[in-house]
Amino acid sequence: MHIKFDLPDAPLKPDVFAQYWLRSIFICSASTRYEINALTSTYVRLVSAALVEYEEGSKRLRDFWATHTSFNLSAMHRAISHFESCIFNANRATNCFRRLRGDRLHDPIALALRQQKFSFSQDAIADRIRGMRNEIHHLEDSVLDGLITQGQNFALRPDGPEVPHPTEENQTVKTIDRLIIGPHEILFRELRQWLQEMTDAVSKIAEVLPSSSPPAKVPNAV
């Protein structure tokens, strides 16, 4: 069996993350409302974490298949753990984003996020991320409660289609291109696109924050 990957690199972590934290901590909070500040900081933190987990999961997955002198099972276990954490963080980030964008008091951050269409926040995609997250969580409960059935998958797994090799007899080509658990599947290309959109939303948020402190007021001359 020959192995191919359809596993795009993680989106680059632009300076926008550092920009957001520097501006929000040292210059001005994202909003005059504490609730919005909490949601915004949580969203930015979770997106950054999801990017790291996707990148680490990708590295460990490639390590597993690139090891030919031994059975590098620990690399696969770490890849699964990283991708599970990525899905959990992406789900939580999506929840924060939707709450921010739907702010009923029309905070400037909410208005900025409404200027662009983000597919990851649409119901169809948000439900897929949430569905995979829930399946991971519920399967763990089933394992702990002794409800797992014979042959049932009990962990997220990287997988993909396997087809006959075009030139080598009795050989196949397997393309690792997705995450699967139970009935839920997410292509790596899809996940990468959603993470990029989440990062773009962080850029939108950072643009709302001032880049410098307001000038100090000069007292009126007597």
Salt bridges, closest charged atoms under 4 A:
ASP6 OD1 - ARG189 NE 2.52
GLU35 OE1 - ARG33 NH2 3.55
GLU35 OE2 - ARG99 NH2 2.41
GLU53 OE1 - HIS82 ND1 2.69
GLU55 OE2 - LYS59 NZ 3.95
GLU56 OE2 - LYS59 NZ 3.74
GLU56 OE1 - ARG60 NH1 3.01
ASP63 OD2 - ARG60 NH2 2.96
ASP103 OD2 - ARG33 NH1 2.77
ASP103 OD1 - ARG99 NH1 3.87
ASP123 OD1 - ARG98 NH2 2.31
ASP127 OD1 - ARG130 NH1 2.70
GLU135 OE1 - HIS184 NE2 3.63
ASP141 OD2 - HIS137 NE2 3.56
ASP159 OD2 - ARG157 NE 2.90
ASP159 OD1 - LYS174 NZ 2.66
GLU168 OE1 - HIS2 NE2 3.04
GLU168 OE2 - HIS165 NE2 3.75
ASP177 OD1 - ARG178 NE 2.75
GLU185 OE1 - ARG178 NH1 2.94
GLU190 OE1 - ARG128 NH2 2.87
